Amino acid sequence: MFPNSILGRPPFTPNHHHHNNFFALSPTLYSHQQLIDAQFNFQNAERLSDEKNFPLDGKRQRFHSPHPEPTVVSPIVPLSGERRYSMPPLFHTHYVPDIVRCIPPFREIPFLEPRDIPLPEAKDKLSQQILELFETCQQQISDLKKKELCRTQLQGEIQLLFPQSRLFLVGSSLNGFGTRSSDGDLCLVIKEEPVNQKTEARHILTLVHKHFCTRLSGYIERPQLIRAKVPIVKFRDKVSCMEFDLNVNNIVGIRNTFLLRTYAYLENRVRPLVLVVKKWARHHEINDASRGTLNSYSLVLMVLHYLQTLPEPILPSLQKIYPESFSPLIHLHLVHQAPCNIPPYLSKNESSLGDLLLGFLKYYATEFDWNSQMISVREAKAIPRPDGIEWRNKYICVEEPFDGTNTARAVHEKQKFDAIKDQFLKSWHRLKNKKDLNSILPLRAAILKR
């Protein structure tokens, strides 16, 4: 992606050494020649003229945790004094973040290709429509590889600023629930402990943004520093033409990526159902945290919760069955191993995708008690709302499985909450009567948006 004259060294190629029966790992992600070709394409990519304005607080809310992650990490030996900070001569600043306990060097996480599982059989029209939508719009392995190539090369560049930092691909790109139009979410980990988002994270991203604007201005398009509650840098990769959002030290986002990834491939009805729900919510304008509705992460948790609470559950609580695999104490460079030895879940529930979509809409339209219950994937059931300040006067409560915060706290207006509930009820009635996905989600438009 970036020419050798800029990097001053040959391209980095991931070391793929781990193999298991849950995910098939590609032996090499890209050959040396492919990387050179990608760099050549990057150098010759024409600058796109269309400019895009980003809302100042439009990031999905899973990065908006008001509390630092309440986990205890294993002690990390401080670096020697001469390696304690890393600020290249390019930047002159009086403030240096306290990055004493940096992430120690560790092996590169191998590129994970999805486990190849057969899709469920469609015995009715509605189920067939859901499957066709899923097959057309799901993120392709080629999309994931483009994002992974960008991550690898950007990590090398950012390590010029912070030598022992690591860059993780997180969110829908890696958790199994991405679509062809999904942005790439990146988490820059400077140290395996909380970072003050108002001071340290903002300063770190200021340096990263300046680096993008100077050294990489020909290869990264429209880098923009968003000074939100949790700051991010938004940018576009000219080679893949994909949009990215980069945050600092969203540790919980890395952990929940691999928890959701395990759920995604645990049962073959999960991913098609999640994709159609996300498309449905986006079409009805109830899937935008920046406008006071549900973010995609909350929607995924709502689907998983519904599948856990059926009379014959389709999903269990992974955190209850495999506590050691999803412990918040696991070092970040080992979290990708968590799903590796967990077998598929064999449910006695034989409901079709169409029946499950109908049931999902009905559950939240008529059965779930929004006033007193909280959605908990960790517990695999609806639990009483906590009495903490974060949960009071909230219209929707969805528990983050690791840090216990409310992922749906963006829904803070009654008007928006009523619109969400109303859409569940109207769509349930329409779909029940028509048994045609077009009645609640025009398929032609949904497919065009990918």
Helices and strands as residue ranges (DSSP letters): H 4-7, E 24-25, H 32-44, G 61-63, G 81-83, E 112-113, H 125-137, H 141-158, E 166-170, H 172-175, E 184-189, H 200-214, E 220-226, E 232-237, E 242-248, H 251-264, H 270-283, G 289-291, H 296-308, H 318-321, G 332-337, H 353-362, I 363-367, E 373-376, E 381-384, H 414-434, G 437-439, H 443-449
